[in-house]
Amino acid sequence: HLRRRLRVRRWQRSVQAELERIAATHGAPEDAPSLAAAISGLLRRASRLLDAGAPSLRGEAWLAFLDSKMHGDGFSNGPGRVILDGPYRREIAIDAEALLDLTRRWLATALSRQVHRA
């Protein structure tokens, strides 16, 4: 039990460190599509720990899954909505800080629940 809990915490720290690397690498406004794509990929990998089928969700179902782990609507109706089509656009205007903050909160909330279940 303790080994599993330690492994989950180590993985959680790794995911959070990856988010900070994404923020440093893709923080420029002209790099918004790359930021949206990187965050989307990170969230899909992290969601696998919570539900094996989550990474295969698409569209509104994917956003609803993310929102359900935070009990809010930051992905369906907030800055997180950009992860649906932002990675596929050549140019988009996003609030990078709001998206990063939402992602940080999602990781902290969703993954902390996983640590407690481990």
FENDA-V476264 format. One record per residue. N is the residue number from 1. RES is the residue in one small letter. BURIAL is + if it has 24 or more other C-alpha atoms within 12 Angstrom, else -. Layout:
n=<N	N>
res=<RES	RES>
burial=<BURIAL	BURIAL>
//
This chain:
n=<1	2	3	4	5	6	7	8	9	10	11	12	13	14	15	16	17	18	19	20	21	22	23	24	25	26	27	28	29	30	31	32	33	34	35	36	37	38	39	40	41	42	43	44	45	46	47	48	49	50	51	52	53	54	55	56	57	58	59	60	61	62	63	64	65	66	67	68	69	70	71	72	73	74	75	76	77	78	79	80	81	82	83	84	85	86	87	88	89	90	91	92	93	94	95	96	97	98	99	100	101	102	103	104	105	106	107	108	109	110	111	112	113	114	115	116	117	118>
res=<h	l	r	r	r	l	r	v	r	r	w	q	r	s	v	q	a	e	l	e	r	i	a	a	t	h	g	a	p	e	d	a	p	s	l	a	a	a	i	s	g	l	l	r	r	a	s	r	l	l	d	a	g	a	p	s	l	r	g	e	a	w	l	a	f	l	d	s	k	m	h	g	d	g	f	s	n	g	p	g	r	v	i	l	d	g	p	y	r	r	e	i	a	i	d	a	e	a	l	l	d	l	t	r	r	w	l	a	t	a	l	s	r	q	v	h	r	a>
burial=<-	-	-	-	-	-	-	+	+	-	-	+	-	-	+	+	-	+	+	-	-	+	+	-	-	+	+	-	-	-	+	+	+	+	+	+	+	+	+	+	+	+	+	+	+	+	+	-	+	+	-	-	-	+	+	-	-	-	-	-	-	+	+	+	+	+	+	-	+	+	-	-	-	+	+	+	-	-	+	+	+	+	+	+	+	+	+	-	-	-	-	-	-	+	+	+	-	-	+	+	-	+	+	+	+	+	+	+	+	+	+	+	-	+	+	-	-	->
//
